[in-house]
Amino acid sequence: MVVLLTSCSRRDTGTGDSAVVRGPGHAARQIAITVDRERTKLTQKKWSVTAHDSVSTLTGFAAGDTLRLIREVLDLGAKGQEASRYYFVGPQLRYFESEGDLMVPNAGKPEAKHRVRLVLAFDQRGATVEATHTMDGQTAPLDSVRIQHAQVRASELARQWATSPATALAPNR
């Protein structure tokens, strides 16, 4: 009887509230939050890339030689501007956020600028565990091509960060 009472009265001593529901991307979001909090202690490396009608301004944040975050501002001229953040654990992209005002084709209507936001969370194996895509605040369709594009872009930017001759800047204090 004592064992039964003890086991029934034992509470979850975890760090979270048992009534809080966490989505599958919670762990990846926590990684992003942690990196953002530590950003002032990380070394920065800045570079830019010009291709066709676009200019990417990039800042990589690293702990030693381990990349943690790349911030990208993509200027597409008249087609809009987009800001993205790629969060890494080792070489693995774990969280991605992108938001911008972009020209988007709209089923036979003339192109118009829309507020577009994409959030992706990945597990440690690289599988997508959560994805949100909105246009002008409304849920928008999302296909696997956009998810793959974010992953491929993250790999390319990490490669650029590793090989860029840009001078590393000391952490912000």
Number of C-alpha atoms within 10 A of each C-alpha: 6 7 8 8 9 10 10 9 9 8 9 9 8 7 6 10 9 11 6 7 9 10 10 15 19 16 17 24 20 12 17 24 13 11 21 16 10 14 18 14 16 23 21 22 21 19 17 15 11 11 8 6 10 16 17 19 16 21 21 24 28 22 16 9 10 15 22 28 27 23 20 22 19 20 19 17 11 11 16 17 19 19 18 19 21 25 27 23 17 12 14 19 27 28 27 25 19 19 19 20 18 21 18 17 12 9 7 6 8 9 13 12 16 17 17 21 22 20 19 23 25 23 18 13 9 13 11 18 15 16 16 14 19 17 18 12 11 11 12 14 9 13 9 9 9 12 18 12 11 20 21 13 13 22 16 12 20 22 12 16 21 15 9 15 11 13 10 16 12 12 16 10 6
